[in-house]
Amino acid sequence: MKIGIAGLGLIGGSLALALRDRHEVTGYDNDERARGAAKADGIRIATHLDDLVPADVVLVATPLSAIVPTLEQLAAHSDGAVLLDTGSLKRAVADYAAGRAPAGARIVGGHPMAGTTSAGFSAADPGLFRGRAFLLVPTARSDDGAMAVAGTVAREVGAVVTVCSADVHDRAMARLVAGPLAAAAALAVAGAQAEPLLGAAGPGFRDSTRLADTPADLAAELLFGNGADAAAAIGSIIEGLTQLRDAVERGDRDYARSFLQAARSVRSELS
């Protein structure tokens, strides 16, 4: 396949590295440094975004706020190319596809459930998606062929395909991404009170606060781009912590044990 990739950061760069051996891959990024780093690693680079089409599929791996504008620019002359975004929120993509997108556009929402707190092409890893879920979200501009192409791309980077709606996706991401990010940030701030022993923290605290290292701009997009669901997720965390705090204050070990067992049961489903 002829594959274009718009955005050569962690996700786009990792996709480019994972796909280049089997496909004709061309990348583009607004940042000259990202283009230079990708070119130095053997990725073919387009001079302009529009040069990514014609193609069989263009993967849009830009920052979240730029996804719909990038889709708009590509869809105007996509000539049958499947446009597959990789952002962590999907309602805006679905709304664009159902509303302003040209009738001939073929748009699929996508979200590879993989990443790190590192950013940029220098952090790209061709094995980043191996064994991870790759969520696909049909839109009003998805046909069977477009979904098949999107599924092929996901499987060829080693991911496992799961299909869901935009509403289901964004409600779930509030609890699987935005909520944990907010909890990690709050835990990190609270951890400052452990000084002068903060630096002695073991893996429990370090693992629990990993998401607090997310770049602030990206973290804000994840929280405010889906504000209502993110607020609900944070509220659920606060409610759970309040119940656990109250149990500790009143010495209710039975309730605390039940709460912790329920948490462990949920956690076991991830293994």
C-alpha contacts under 8 A as a table, 3 or more apart, distances in Angstrom:
res1	aa1	res2	aa2	distance
1	M	23	H	5.30
1	M	24	E	6.30
1	M	55	A	7.84
1	M	56	D	6.00
1	M	57	V	7.81
2	K	23	H	6.22
2	K	24	E	4.86
2	K	25	V	6.24
2	K	55	A	5.10
2	K	56	D	5.25
2	K	57	V	6.81
3	I	23	H	6.92
3	I	24	E	5.99
3	I	25	V	4.85
3	I	26	T	6.35
3	I	52	L	7.92
3	I	55	A	5.87
3	I	56	D	6.06
3	I	57	V	5.16
3	I	58	V	5.66
3	I	59	L	7.51
4	G	25	V	5.83
4	G	26	T	4.88
4	G	27	G	5.68
4	G	28	Y	7.87
4	G	52	L	5.05
4	G	53	V	7.20
4	G	55	A	6.62
4	G	57	V	6.35
4	G	58	V	4.36
4	G	59	L	6.13
5	I	8	L	7.28
5	I	12	G	6.38
5	I	16	A	7.08
5	I	25	V	7.42
5	I	26	T	6.23
5	I	27	G	4.58
5	I	28	Y	6.25
5	I	52	L	7.33
5	I	58	V	5.53
5	I	59	L	4.71
5	I	60	V	6.04
5	I	61	A	6.97
6	A	12	G	7.11
6	A	27	G	5.97
6	A	28	Y	5.04
6	A	29	D	6.06
6	A	49	L	6.96
6	A	52	L	7.83
6	A	58	V	7.18
6	A	59	L	6.13
6	A	60	V	4.84
6	A	61	A	5.67
6	A	62	T	6.31
7	G	12	G	5.46
7	G	13	G	7.56
7	G	27	G	7.19
7	G	28	Y	5.89
7	G	29	D	4.72
7	G	30	N	7.53
7	G	60	V	6.53
7	G	61	A	4.81
7	G	62	T	4.56
7	G	63	P	7.83
8	L	11	I	7.11
8	L	12	G	4.49
8	L	13	G	4.50
8	L	16	A	7.95
8	L	27	G	6.85
8	L	28	Y	6.71
8	L	29	D	5.72
8	L	34	A	6.22
8	L	35	R	7.24
8	L	38	A	7.28
8	L	61	A	7.13
8	L	62	T	7.66
8	L	120	G	7.12
8	L	121	F	5.86
9	G	12	G	5.36
9	G	13	G	5.30
9	G	14	S	7.91
9	G	34	A	7.12
9	G	61	A	7.63
9	G	62	T	7.74
9	G	119	A	6.28
9	G	120	G	4.05
9	G	121	F	4.59
9	G	122	S	7.97
9	G	123	A	7.83
9	G	124	A	7.12
10	L	13	G	5.35
10	L	14	S	5.93
10	L	115	G	7.44
10	L	118	S	7.46
10	L	119	A	5.36
10	L	120	G	4.99
10	L	121	F	5.34
10	L	122	S	7.54
10	L	123	A	5.65
10	L	124	A	4.72
10	L	125	D	7.70
11	I	14	S	5.16
11	I	15	L	6.17
11	I	61	A	6.38
11	I	86	T	7.90
11	I	115	G	7.19
11	I	124	A	6.88
12	G	15	L	5.08
12	G	16	A	6.15
12	G	59	L	7.67
12	G	60	V	7.67
12	G	61	A	5.10
12	G	62	T	7.70
12	G	121	F	7.97
12	G	124	A	7.96
13	G	16	A	5.03
13	G	17	L	6.22
13	G	38	A	7.30
13	G	120	G	7.81
13	G	121	F	5.31
13	G	124	A	5.19
13	G	125	D	7.52
14	S	17	L	5.16
14	S	18	A	6.06
14	S	121	F	7.72
14	S	124	A	4.50
14	S	125	D	4.82
14	S	126	P	4.88
14	S	127	G	7.58
14	S	128	L	6.65
15	L	18	A	5.08
15	L	19	L	6.06
15	L	126	P	6.60
15	L	157	V	7.04
16	A	19	L	5.35
16	A	20	R	5.78
16	A	25	V	6.56
16	A	26	T	7.91
16	A	27	G	7.37
16	A	43	I	7.24
16	A	126	P	7.71
17	L	20	R	5.60
17	L	21	D	7.86
17	L	43	I	7.77
17	L	124	A	7.69
17	L	125	D	7.03
17	L	126	P	5.01
18	A	21	D	7.35
18	A	125	D	7.76
18	A	126	P	4.27
18	A	127	G	6.92
18	A	156	E	7.95
18	A	157	V	5.63
19	L	22	R	5.84
19	L	23	H	5.98
19	L	25	V	7.05
19	L	156	E	7.26
19	L	157	V	6.66
20	R	23	H	5.27
20	R	24	E	6.27
20	R	25	V	5.42
20	R	43	I	7.59
25	V	43	I	7.15
25	V	44	R	6.63
26	T	43	I	6.64
26	T	44	R	4.84
26	T	45	I	5.48
26	T	46	A	6.37
26	T	52	L	6.75
27	G	35	R	7.87
27	G	43	I	6.88
27	G	44	R	6.22
27	G	45	I	4.93
27	G	46	A	5.97
27	G	52	L	7.33
28	Y	35	R	6.62
28	Y	45	I	5.79
28	Y	46	A	5.36
28	Y	47	T	7.17
28	Y	48	H	6.93
28	Y	49	L	6.06
28	Y	52	L	7.56
29	D	32	E	7.14
29	D	34	A	6.43
29	D	35	R	5.85
29	D	49	L	7.68
30	N	34	A	7.94
30	N	35	R	7.83
31	D	34	A	5.35
31	D	35	R	6.44
32	E	35	R	5.07
32	E	36	G	6.10
33	R	36	G	5.01
33	R	37	A	6.11
34	A	37	A	5.15
34	A	38	A	6.14
34	A	120	G	7.10
34	A	121	F	6.17
35	R	38	A	5.26
35	R	39	K	6.04
35	R	45	I	6.71
36	G	39	K	5.10
36	G	40	A	6.08
37	A	40	A	5.15
37	A	41	D	6.43
37	A	121	F	6.71
37	A	122	S	7.33
38	A	41	D	5.08
38	A	42	G	6.56
38	A	43	I	5.38
38	A	44	R	7.90
38	A	45	I	7.68
38	A	121	F	6.68
39	K	42	G	5.12
39	K	43	I	4.83
39	K	44	R	6.13
39	K	45	I	6.28
40	A	43	I	7.30
46	A	49	L	6.93
46	A	51	D	5.85
46	A	52	L	6.63
47	T	51	D	6.84
48	H	51	D	5.36
48	H	52	L	7.65
49	L	52	L	5.85
49	L	74	L	7.74
50	D	53	V	6.07
50	D	73	Q	7.55
50	D	74	L	6.43
51	D	54	P	7.61
52	L	55	A	6.74
52	L	58	V	7.07
53	V	58	V	7.60
53	V	74	L	7.60
53	V	77	H	7.63
53	V	78	S	6.01
53	V	79	D	7.69
53	V	81	A	7.31
54	P	78	S	6.32
54	P	79	D	6.37
54	P	81	A	6.63
55	A	58	V	6.75
55	A	78	S	7.88
55	A	81	A	5.46
56	D	80	G	7.51
56	D	81	A	4.84
56	D	82	V	6.24
57	V	81	A	5.01
57	V	82	V	4.44
57	V	83	L	5.82
57	V	84	L	7.12
57	V	149	V	7.53
58	V	81	A	6.81
58	V	82	V	6.23
58	V	83	L	5.02
58	V	84	L	6.18
59	L	83	L	6.12
59	L	84	L	4.86
59	L	85	D	5.55
59	L	86	T	7.09
60	V	67	I	6.64
60	V	70	T	7.35
60	V	71	L	7.48
60	V	83	L	7.12
60	V	84	L	6.04
60	V	85	D	4.36
60	V	86	T	6.09
61	A	67	I	7.44
61	A	85	D	6.16
61	A	86	T	5.35
61	A	87	G	6.75
62	T	65	S	8.00
62	T	66	A	5.97
62	T	67	I	5.86
62	T	70	T	7.97
62	T	87	G	7.77
63	P	66	A	5.52
63	P	67	I	6.61
63	P	87	G	7.58
63	P	218	L	7.84
64	L	67	I	5.49
64	L	87	G	5.84
64	L	88	S	7.39
64	L	89	L	7.76
64	L	218	L	7.97
64	L	221	E	7.09
65	S	68	V	7.31
65	S	221	E	7.63
66	A	69	P	5.43
66	A	70	T	5.99
67	I	70	T	5.17
67	I	71	L	6.16
67	I	85	D	7.09
67	I	87	G	7.37
67	I	93	V	7.80
68	V	71	L	4.94
68	V	72	E	6.06
68	V	92	A	7.23
68	V	93	V	6.23
68	V	96	Y	7.14
69	P	72	E	5.00
69	P	73	Q	6.30
70	T	73	Q	5.18
70	T	74	L	6.21
71	L	74	L	5.15
71	L	75	A	5.74
71	L	83	L	7.20
72	E	75	A	5.24
72	E	76	A	6.42
72	E	101	A	7.01
73	Q	76	A	5.71
73	Q	77	H	7.81
74	L	77	H	5.98
74	L	78	S	5.56
75	A	78	S	4.83
75	A	83	L	7.76
75	A	101	A	7.05
75	A	102	P	6.81
75	A	105	A	5.71
76	A	102	P	6.95
76	A	105	A	7.99
78	S	81	A	5.28
78	S	82	V	7.88
78	S	105	A	6.90
79	D	104	G	7.91
79	D	105	A	7.83
80	G	104	G	7.12
80	G	105	A	6.69
80	G	106	R	6.67
81	A	105	A	7.78
81	A	106	R	6.73
82	V	105	A	7.68
82	V	106	R	5.03
82	V	107	I	5.93
82	V	108	V	7.29
82	V	146	A	5.75
82	V	149	V	7.47
82	V	150	A	7.76
83	L	105	A	7.97
83	L	106	R	6.09
83	L	107	I	4.79
83	L	108	V	6.21
84	L	107	I	6.05
84	L	108	V	4.91
84	L	109	G	5.74
84	L	110	G	6.08
84	L	150	A	6.77
85	D	108	V	6.84
85	D	109	G	5.39
85	D	110	G	5.28
85	D	111	H	7.37
86	T	109	G	6.95
86	T	110	G	4.72
86	T	111	H	4.61
86	T	112	P	6.47
87	G	90	K	7.15
87	G	109	G	7.98
87	G	110	G	6.75
87	G	111	H	5.61
88	S	111	H	5.79
88	S	173	M	7.43
88	S	222	L	7.59
89	L	92	A	7.42
89	L	111	H	7.99
89	L	169	H	7.45
89	L	170	D	5.75
89	L	173	M	7.51
89	L	222	L	7.87
89	L	225	G	7.58
89	L	226	N	7.43
90	K	93	V	5.31
90	K	94	A	6.21
90	K	109	G	6.45
90	K	110	G	7.99
90	K	137	V	7.59
90	K	166	A	5.22
90	K	167	D	7.76
90	K	169	H	6.96
90	K	170	D	6.34
91	R	94	A	5.02
91	R	95	D	5.97
91	R	166	A	5.39
91	R	167	D	6.70
91	R	170	D	7.08
92	A	95	D	5.05
92	A	96	Y	6.12
93	V	96	Y	5.15
93	V	97	A	6.17
93	V	109	G	6.76
93	V	139	T	7.98
94	A	97	A	5.11
94	A	98	A	6.14
94	A	109	G	7.42
94	A	139	T	5.37
94	A	140	A	7.15
94	A	166	A	6.70
95	D	98	A	5.15
95	D	99	G	5.99
96	Y	99	G	5.13
96	Y	100	R	5.46
96	Y	101	A	5.89
97	A	100	R	6.47
97	A	101	A	4.99
97	A	107	I	6.73
97	A	139	T	6.21
97	A	140	A	5.72
97	A	141	R	5.71
98	A	101	A	6.82
98	A	139	T	7.08
98	A	140	A	5.10
98	A	141	R	7.03
101	A	105	A	6.53
101	A	141	R	7.94
102	P	105	A	5.39
103	A	141	R	7.53
104	G	141	R	7.81
105	A	141	R	6.15
106	R	141	R	5.00
106	R	142	S	5.41
106	R	143	D	7.08
106	R	146	A	6.44
107	I	138	P	7.84
107	I	139	T	6.54
107	I	140	A	7.94
107	I	141	R	5.19
107	I	142	S	5.41
107	I	146	A	7.44
108	V	136	L	6.99
108	V	137	V	6.08
108	V	138	P	5.43
108	V	139	T	5.96
108	V	141	R	7.32
108	V	142	S	5.72
108	V	146	A	7.06
108	V	147	M	6.85
108	V	150	A	7.24
109	G	136	L	5.65
109	G	137	V	4.56
109	G	138	P	6.24
109	G	139	T	6.97
110	G	134	F	6.97
110	G	135	L	5.53
110	G	136	L	4.54
110	G	137	V	5.98
111	H	134	F	5.65
111	H	135	L	4.97
111	H	136	L	6.57
112	P	129	F	6.99
112	P	132	R	7.34
112	P	133	A	6.20
112	P	134	F	4.16
112	P	135	L	6.11
112	P	159	A	7.76
113	M	129	F	7.58
113	M	132	R	6.08
113	M	133	A	5.39
113	M	134	F	5.81
113	M	135	L	7.34
114	A	128	L	6.45
114	A	129	F	5.88
114	A	132	R	6.42
114	A	133	A	7.77
115	G	128	L	6.92
116	T	119	A	7.60
117	T	210	R	7.66
117	T	211	L	6.86
117	T	213	D	6.02
117	T	214	T	5.07
117	T	215	P	7.33
118	S	123	A	6.10
118	S	214	T	7.76
119	A	122	S	7.49
119	A	123	A	5.92
120	G	123	A	5.69
120	G	124	A	7.05
121	F	124	A	5.05
124	A	128	L	7.77
125	D	128	L	5.28
126	P	129	F	7.51
126	P	157	V	7.60
127	G	130	R	5.41
127	G	157	V	7.52
127	G	158	G	7.66
129	F	132	R	5.31
129	F	133	A	7.77
129	F	157	V	6.13
129	F	158	G	5.86
129	F	159	A	5.39
130	R	157	V	6.49
130	R	158	G	4.19
130	R	159	A	5.19
131	G	158	G	5.91
131	G	159	A	5.12
131	G	160	V	6.30
132	R	158	G	7.55
132	R	159	A	4.99
132	R	160	V	5.96
133	A	159	A	5.59
133	A	160	V	4.71
133	A	161	V	5.94
133	A	162	T	6.70
134	F	154	A	6.22
134	F	159	A	5.73
134	F	160	V	5.67
134	F	161	V	4.96
134	F	162	T	6.20
135	L	161	V	5.94
135	L	162	T	4.87
135	L	163	V	5.71
135	L	164	C	7.02
136	L	150	A	7.60
136	L	151	G	7.74
136	L	161	V	6.96
136	L	162	T	6.12
136	L	163	V	4.75
136	L	164	C	6.41
137	V	163	V	5.86
137	V	164	C	5.39
137	V	165	S	5.41
137	V	166	A	6.02
137	V	169	H	7.92
138	P	141	R	7.73
138	P	142	S	5.55
138	P	147	M	7.27
138	P	163	V	7.70
138	P	164	C	7.55
138	P	165	S	6.75
138	P	166	A	7.91
139	T	142	S	5.16
142	S	146	A	5.83
142	S	147	M	6.55
143	D	146	A	5.23
143	D	147	M	6.34
144	D	147	M	5.20
144	D	148	A	6.18
145	G	148	A	5.02
145	G	149	V	6.27
146	A	149	V	5.16
146	A	150	A	6.21
147	M	150	A	5.06
147	M	151	G	6.07
148	A	151	G	5.05
148	A	152	T	6.17
149	V	152	T	5.06
149	V	153	V	6.35
150	A	153	V	5.24
150	A	154	A	6.31
151	G	154	A	5.11
151	G	155	R	6.13
151	G	161	V	6.52
152	T	155	R	5.21
152	T	156	E	6.00
153	V	156	E	5.18
153	V	157	V	6.54
154	A	157	V	5.58
154	A	158	G	6.80
154	A	159	A	5.44
154	A	160	V	7.04
154	A	161	V	6.61
155	R	158	G	5.07
155	R	159	A	5.02
155	R	160	V	6.20
155	R	161	V	6.96
156	E	159	A	7.23
164	C	168	V	6.43
164	C	169	H	6.39
165	S	168	V	5.28
165	S	169	H	6.04
166	A	169	H	5.01
166	A	170	D	6.13
167	D	170	D	5.37
167	D	171	R	6.14
168	V	171	R	5.37
168	V	172	A	6.12
169	H	172	A	5.25
169	H	173	M	6.10
170	D	173	M	5.01
170	D	174	A	6.25
170	D	226	N	7.31
170	D	229	D	7.63
171	R	174	A	5.39
171	R	175	R	7.00
171	R	229	D	5.94
172	A	175	R	5.36
172	A	176	L	6.08
173	M	176	L	4.77
173	M	177	V	5.14
173	M	178	A	6.61
174	A	177	V	5.63
174	A	178	A	4.76
174	A	179	G	5.84
174	A	223	L	8.00
174	A	226	N	7.30
174	A	229	D	5.61
174	A	230	A	4.76
174	A	233	A	5.95
175	R	178	A	6.14
175	R	179	G	5.01
175	R	180	P	7.01
175	R	230	A	7.22
175	R	233	A	5.32
176	L	179	G	6.40
176	L	180	P	6.37
177	V	180	P	5.51
177	V	181	L	6.06
177	V	222	L	7.71
178	A	181	L	5.11
178	A	182	A	6.19
178	A	219	A	7.95
178	A	222	L	5.89
178	A	223	L	5.62
178	A	230	A	5.79
178	A	233	A	7.56
179	G	182	A	5.16
179	G	183	A	6.13
179	G	230	A	6.37
179	G	233	A	5.36
179	G	234	I	5.30
179	G	237	I	7.43
180	P	183	A	4.95
180	P	184	A	5.94
180	P	211	L	7.38
181	L	184	A	5.15
181	L	185	A	6.18
181	L	211	L	5.31
181	L	212	A	6.30
181	L	219	A	7.43
182	A	185	A	5.12
182	A	186	A	6.21
182	A	212	A	7.81
182	A	234	I	7.03
183	A	186	A	5.13
183	A	187	L	6.04
183	A	234	I	7.66
183	A	237	I	7.65
184	A	187	L	5.05
184	A	188	A	6.07
184	A	208	S	6.18
184	A	209	T	4.49
184	A	210	R	6.92
184	A	211	L	5.79
184	A	212	A	5.24
185	A	188	A	5.12
185	A	189	V	6.28
185	A	209	T	6.70
185	A	211	L	7.22
185	A	212	A	4.64
186	A	189	V	5.15
186	A	190	A	6.15
187	L	190	A	5.05
187	L	191	G	6.00
187	L	208	S	7.86
187	L	209	T	6.54
188	A	191	G	4.91
188	A	192	A	6.78
188	A	209	T	5.84
188	A	212	A	6.81
189	V	192	A	5.55
189	V	193	Q	7.95
190	A	193	Q	5.90
190	A	194	A	7.99
191	G	194	A	5.44
191	G	195	E	7.91
191	G	198	L	6.89
192	A	195	E	5.93
192	A	198	L	6.69
193	Q	198	L	7.95
194	A	197	L	5.64
194	A	198	L	5.14
195	E	198	L	4.95
195	E	199	G	7.87
196	P	199	G	7.49
197	L	200	A	5.30
197	L	201	A	7.15
198	L	201	A	5.54
201	A	204	G	7.77
201	A	205	F	6.11
201	A	206	R	6.84
202	G	205	F	5.96
202	G	206	R	6.36
203	P	206	R	4.84
203	P	207	D	5.62
204	G	207	D	5.36
204	G	208	S	6.05
205	F	208	S	5.09
205	F	209	T	6.12
206	R	209	T	5.39
206	R	210	R	6.14
207	D	210	R	5.27
208	S	211	L	7.68
209	T	212	A	5.34
209	T	213	D	7.55
210	R	213	D	5.78
210	R	214	T	7.88
211	L	214	T	5.43
214	T	218	L	6.91
214	T	219	A	6.07
215	P	218	L	5.51
215	P	219	A	6.15
216	A	219	A	4.98
216	A	220	A	6.06
217	D	220	A	5.22
217	D	221	E	6.35
218	L	221	E	5.10
218	L	222	L	6.28
219	A	222	L	5.16
219	A	223	L	6.31
220	A	223	L	5.13
220	A	224	F	5.88
220	A	225	G	7.79
221	E	224	F	5.32
221	E	225	G	5.11
222	L	225	G	5.55
222	L	226	N	6.75
223	L	226	N	6.08
223	L	227	G	5.82
223	L	230	A	5.82
224	F	227	G	4.44
224	F	230	A	7.53
226	N	229	D	5.83
226	N	230	A	5.92
227	G	230	A	5.04
227	G	231	A	5.91
228	A	231	A	5.22
228	A	232	A	6.28
229	D	232	A	5.01
229	D	233	A	6.16
230	A	233	A	5.04
230	A	234	I	6.20
231	A	234	I	5.10
231	A	235	G	6.05
232	A	235	G	4.94
232	A	236	S	6.27
233	A	236	S	5.13
233	A	237	I	6.47
234	I	237	I	5.11
234	I	238	I	6.21
235	G	238	I	5.03
235	G	239	E	6.10
236	S	239	E	5.04
236	S	240	G	6.23
237	I	240	G	5.14
237	I	241	L	6.16
238	I	241	L	5.11
238	I	242	T	5.97
239	E	242	T	5.07
239	E	243	Q	6.24
240	G	243	Q	5.20
240	G	244	L	6.27
241	L	244	L	5.06
241	L	245	R	5.96
242	T	245	R	5.04
242	T	246	D	6.05
243	Q	246	D	5.17
243	Q	247	A	6.23
244	L	247	A	5.08
244	L	248	V	6.29
244	L	256	A	6.15
244	L	259	F	7.43
245	R	248	V	5.11
245	R	249	E	6.17
246	D	249	E	5.04
246	D	250	R	6.24
247	A	250	R	5.32
247	A	251	G	5.92
247	A	252	D	4.86
247	A	253	R	7.05
247	A	255	Y	6.47
247	A	256	A	6.05
248	V	251	G	5.00
248	V	252	D	6.14
248	V	253	R	7.28
248	V	256	A	7.21
249	E	252	D	7.75
252	D	255	Y	5.65
252	D	256	A	6.43
253	R	256	A	5.02
253	R	257	R	5.89
254	D	257	R	5.13
254	D	258	S	6.19
255	Y	258	S	5.10
255	Y	259	F	6.14
256	A	259	F	5.05
256	A	260	L	6.11
257	R	260	L	5.13
257	R	261	Q	6.03
258	S	261	Q	5.10
258	S	262	A	6.19
259	F	262	A	5.20
259	F	263	A	6.34
260	L	263	A	5.00
260	L	264	R	6.14
261	Q	264	R	5.01
261	Q	265	S	6.15
262	A	265	S	5.08
262	A	266	V	6.45
263	A	266	V	5.26
263	A	267	R	6.21
264	R	267	R	4.96
264	R	268	S	6.12
265	S	268	S	5.16
265	S	269	E	6.89
266	V	269	E	5.51
266	V	270	L	7.56
267	R	270	L	5.67
267	R	271	S	7.62
268	S	271	S	5.65
